[in-house]
């Protein structure tokens, strides 16, 4: 659930930038899943866990959908940059 994720918004940071960072960070888990599987298939690191590349395991797709839903439900004002 997205409620467990907190992004620090320091002075000078906007909600739009935080949501953009969330999109990139969570989206990278999709590529990580592919990278981890490719490394495993290539046998480059036998006997080693590659969990770093697949932090959510079987829940990766679900987490990505939750992230998209969270972002899409944000009001338009959250996407406007303010000086």
Secondary structure, DSSP 4 states (H G I P E B T S, - for coil): -GGG------TT--HHHHHHHHHHHHHHHHHHHHHHHHHHHHTTTTT---GGGGTTGGGHHHHHHHHHHHHHTS-GGGGS---
